[in-house]
Amino acid sequence: MARTKGLQGCYRRVLTFLLIVAMIILVVAGFFYRRLGGLEGARYWMAGRALKSVEAHLLRNRPDGISEDEVHSQFQKVREANAARRTELVRLYQVMKAYQTKFQKKKPSTGEAIEFLTQLEAAILPEEGE
């Protein structure tokens, strides 16, 4: 009988601990959710992370006909537009997915890399007043 009461007390403490941990996780997640700007902000943040990854891959597999500065400047334009929420996310993800699918195991040619960078820039929406 004493053993059963001891187990019940243990379960109660574990359950209390888990509830406290869950509450802390929810509060932290809520804080970051609001900081990112809600669901829409989270989408743009994830697109920014994907851009960073694709840029690193392209720089590692960059053809000789394209300079590092050209790659950096093109991605910087897209990152700035993404931060200002002026990118068409669906198109941006399609362009990046096509790049990753096509060049996962092979190096792009100069023409293919230029085409990719052009398509990447095409995902930027024009500014108001342009």
N, C-alpha and C positions, 0 to 999 in steps of 0.2 A: 504494500500500500504506500509506503514512504517512497519507494522507487517510482511509482506512478506519479505522485505529486512532484517529485524532482524533475521528471521528464516534462510534465506540463509547464512547470516554471521555466524550463530551458526553452521549450517551444515558444512560450510567450516572449521571452527575451530575444530570441532569434527573429520572431515575427516583428517585434518592435524595432529591432535594428534594421531589418529589411525595409520596413515602412519609412524609417528616417532616411535611409540611403536613397530610396525611390523619390522621396520629397526633395532631397537635395539635387538629385539629377534633374527632376522636373523644373526646379527653380533655375538652375544653370542653363538648361536647354531653352527655357522661356526667355531668359536674358539674352542669349545669343540669337535667338529667333527674332527678337525685337531689334537687336543691334544690326542684324543683316537686312532688316526691312521686310520681315515676314517671308512668306513663301516666294514671292517675286524676287526679293533680294537674295534669297538662298539660291535661286536658279542662276542669277547673274554671278554670284560668288562661285558656284560650281563650274560655270563656264570659264571663269577666270583661272581656276585651278586646272581645268582641262587644257586651256591655252598654254599655260606654263609647261605642262607635260609635253604637248605637241611641239612647242618651240624647242625644248631641250632635245627631243628626238630628231628634229630637223637639223639642229646645229651639229649633232653627232654624225648625221648622215648627209651633211650638206654637200652638194656637188661643187666642183671647183669653179664653175661659172657664176656663182652667187657668193657675195661677200657676207661675212658675219654681221657687219653693220646693216646691210640691207635687210637681213632676216630680223635682226633686233628692232629696227625702225618700223618695219611692217607690223610685227607683233605688238609693238608699243602703241601704234595707232589703234589697233583693235582692242588692246587692253584699256586704253583711255576711253574709247567709245563704250566698251562694256561697263566700265565703272560709272559712266554717265547714263547708262541704260539706253544706249542708242544702237544696240546691235539686235539683229533679227535672230533670236536664239535658235529657232528651228533650223534656219539656214546655216548658222554657224556650226551647230552640232553636226549637220549633214556633211559639211565640208571637212570637218575634223575627222569624222567617222570614215569618210571616203579615203582620206589621207592615211589613217591608221590601218585600214583594211588593205590598201594597195601597197603600202611601203613598210609593212611590219617586218618583212624579212629581206627586203631589197632596198638599195639606195636609189632615190629618185634621180632622174636625169635633170639637166639644167632647165629644159623646157617644162618638164613636169613640176619642178619646184616653183618656177615662175608662175605657172598656171595655178598652182595651189595658193600661192601668196596673193594672186589677183582675185581668186574666188573668196579668199579669207577677207580681203578688203571689201568685197561686194556685200558682205554680211553687215556692214556698217550702214545704219540708216542715216539719211541726211539730217543735218541740224535744222532746227526751226529757223526759218528765214532764209534758207539756202535755196 
